[in-house]
Amino acid sequence: MKRTWIVSDVHLGSPFCRYREFMAFLARLPDGDALVLNGDIVDDFHDSLPREREAGLRAVRAASAVRSVMWLTGNNDRRYRLPDAPAINYAEEAVLAGGVLVCHGDRFEPTFRRNPFLVIPVKAMYWAYRRLCGRPVHPAAFAKLLRAAYRAFTNHVARAACEEARSRGLEAVVCGHTHMAEERTAGDVRYVNTGCWTELDCFCAVADSGGLTLVAAASAKPVTGRNSGAGPQS
């Protein structure tokens, strides 16, 4: 049975990226299955690690030579195109069989997140927290500490994504962007977020004739109980 595996927010180039886990995941993909890279696969974080990033991109390039690979762009890799990988198809979104919309999710971000009166103090808090910790901290991991605000953000993205899928007569939507792996149902629309690869637990979605499943990337086993109320993973 042919399946489509969907991952997002790998952030190749970030010091927080789980490179080994990602490359092991690519190596384990069954023959004939398709891969959708759902945005922010490449990172623009200022503390980049070029060697690891290039190793990850080589693994993506190798995957594209033996299976269907679609790269749906996110806010960090909107203009990026992987050199010497002509088989990769780039797009803003995809609609899979069974009525599953796949897109990164930044289009559903609430407008208040771009308000400078909010952004500037939050950035100041982030850098103060980073200095206090004495080590690098991913911005998304810090944001998860602001539980109420982060929950409002993930809820907004989920609602907006489900509304768009419903308006287009689709049954499900898969996003990334929020760095929170979760699944929920809003009326008649299923919402799955595949989280990120910058934290300990990495997830992906699997779409096949049996439906859509959120699975742990390391084991390919379905996970349950993931929702926006869950706390951050370290």
C-alpha positions in Angstrom: 0.0 0.0 0.0 1.5 3.3 -1.1 1.6 5.9 1.6 2.6 9.6 1.8 4.8 10.7 4.7 4.6 14.3 5.8 7.1 16.2 7.9 7.7 19.9 8.6 9.9 22.2 10.5 13.1 20.2 10.3 15.2 23.4 10.3 18.3 22.1 8.7 21.1 24.6 9.7 19.8 25.2 13.2 21.9 24.0 16.1 18.7 22.5 17.5 17.9 20.3 14.5 17.8 16.6 15.1 19.9 15.7 12.1 20.6 12.1 13.0 16.9 11.4 13.6 15.9 13.1 10.4 18.4 11.2 8.2 17.5 7.9 9.9 13.8 8.6 9.2 14.6 9.2 5.5 16.6 6.0 5.3 13.7 4.0 6.8 11.0 5.1 4.4 9.5 2.1 2.6 10.2 1.8 -1.1 7.5 3.3 -3.2 6.2 5.7 -0.5 6.0 9.4 -1.2 7.5 12.2 0.9 6.1 15.7 1.5 8.4 18.2 3.1 5.9 20.7 4.5 7.9 23.8 4.9 10.8 25.2 7.0 13.0 22.3 6.1 15.9 24.7 5.8 16.5 27.1 8.7 17.5 30.8 8.6 18.5 30.8 12.3 21.6 32.9 12.9 23.6 30.0 14.6 23.8 27.8 11.5 25.7 24.5 11.3 26.7 24.2 7.6 28.2 20.7 7.7 25.2 19.1 9.3 22.8 21.1 7.1 24.6 19.9 4.0 24.4 16.3 5.2 20.7 16.6 5.7 20.2 18.2 2.3 22.2 15.3 0.7 19.8 12.9 2.3 16.9 14.8 0.9 18.5 14.8 -2.5 19.1 11.1 -2.3 15.5 10.5 -1.3 14.3 12.5 -4.3 16.2 10.1 -6.6 14.2 7.1 -5.5 10.7 8.3 -4.5 8.3 11.2 -5.1 9.3 14.2 -3.1 7.2 17.4 -2.9 8.6 20.4 -1.0 5.9 22.8 0.2 7.5 26.1 1.2 7.3 27.7 4.6 8.2 31.1 6.0 11.9 30.1 6.4 12.4 28.4 3.1 10.0 30.3 0.8 12.7 31.0 -1.9 14.9 28.1 -1.3 15.5 25.5 -4.0 17.7 22.5 -3.4 20.5 22.4 -6.1 21.0 19.3 -8.2 17.6 17.8 -7.3 15.5 18.3 -10.4 12.9 15.7 -9.4 11.7 17.6 -6.4 8.4 19.4 -7.0 7.9 22.7 -5.2 4.6 24.3 -4.3 2.8 26.3 -1.7 0.3 23.5 -0.9 -0.9 20.1 -2.0 -4.2 18.3 -1.9 -3.8 14.6 -1.4 -6.2 11.8 -2.3 -9.0 11.6 0.2 -9.4 15.4 0.4 -6.3 16.2 2.6 -5.0 19.7 2.4 -1.2 20.0 3.2 0.4 23.4 3.7 2.9 24.8 6.1 0.5 26.9 8.1 2.1 30.3 8.4 -0.7 31.7 6.3 -3.0 31.0 9.2 -0.9 32.9 11.7 -2.8 35.6 13.6 -2.1 39.2 12.6 -1.3 40.2 16.2 1.9 38.1 16.0 3.3 40.8 13.6 2.3 43.7 15.8 5.6 45.5 16.8 4.1 46.4 20.2 3.9 42.7 21.0 6.9 41.4 19.0 9.5 43.8 20.4 8.9 43.1 24.2 8.6 39.3 23.5 12.0 39.3 21.7 13.5 41.3 24.6 12.1 38.6 27.0 13.6 35.9 24.8 17.1 37.3 24.8 16.9 38.0 28.5 15.8 34.3 29.1 18.6 33.1 26.8 21.2 35.1 28.8 19.8 33.8 32.0 20.0 30.2 30.8 23.6 30.7 29.6 22.9 28.6 26.5 21.1 28.8 23.2 17.3 28.4 23.4 15.1 27.9 20.3 12.6 30.7 20.1 9.7 28.2 19.7 10.8 26.4 22.9 10.8 29.8 24.7 7.4 30.6 23.3 6.0 27.4 24.8 6.8 28.7 28.2 4.2 31.5 27.7 1.5 28.9 27.9 -1.6 31.0 27.5 -0.3 33.0 24.6 1.1 29.9 22.9 -2.2 28.0 23.3 -4.0 31.0 21.8 -1.6 30.9 18.9 -1.9 27.2 18.2 -5.7 27.3 18.6 -5.9 30.2 16.1 -3.8 28.3 13.5 -5.9 25.1 13.9 -9.2 26.9 13.6 -8.2 28.9 10.6 -6.7 25.9 8.9 -9.9 23.9 9.4 -12.1 26.7 8.2 -10.1 26.9 4.9 -10.3 23.1 4.4 -14.0 23.2 5.1 -14.6 26.1 2.7 -12.9 24.0 0.0 -14.9 20.9 0.7 -11.9 19.0 2.1 -11.9 16.5 4.9 -8.6 17.1 6.6 -5.6 19.5 6.8 -2.0 18.9 7.8 0.1 21.8 8.9 3.4 22.6 10.6 4.7 26.0 11.7 3.5 26.0 15.3 6.2 23.4 16.4 3.5 21.6 18.4 2.5 18.1 17.2 -1.2 17.6 17.7 -4.4 16.3 16.2 -7.9 17.4 16.7 -11.3 17.5 15.0 -13.2 20.7 14.4 -16.7 19.7 13.3 -16.3 17.6 10.2 -12.6 18.5 9.5 -9.6 16.7 10.9 -6.5 18.8 11.8 -3.0 17.3 12.2 0.1 19.2 13.0 3.4 17.4 12.6 5.4 19.5 15.1 9.1 20.0 14.5 12.5 18.4 14.4 14.2 20.8 16.8 13.0 19.0 20.0 13.4 15.5 21.4 10.2 14.0 20.1 9.8 14.1 16.3 6.6 13.4 14.5 5.2 13.0 11.0 1.8 12.3 9.4 1.0 9.4 7.2 -1.7 9.5 4.6 -3.0 6.4 2.9 -6.2 4.8 1.8 -7.1 4.2 5.4 -6.9 7.9 6.4 -4.5 10.2 8.1 -2.4 9.3 11.1 0.0 11.2 13.3 2.9 8.9 14.1 6.2 9.1 16.1 8.9 9.4 13.5 11.3 7.0 15.2 8.9 4.1 15.5 6.2 4.9 12.9 3.7 4.1 15.7 0.5 6.2 16.0 0.4 8.6 18.8 -2.7 9.7 20.7 -3.5 12.4 23.2 -1.5 15.2 21.5 -3.2 18.5 21.7 -2.4 22.2 22.1 -2.7 21.9 25.8 0.3 19.7 26.0 3.5 21.1 27.5 6.8 21.6 25.7 9.2 18.8 25.1 12.9 19.4 25.8 
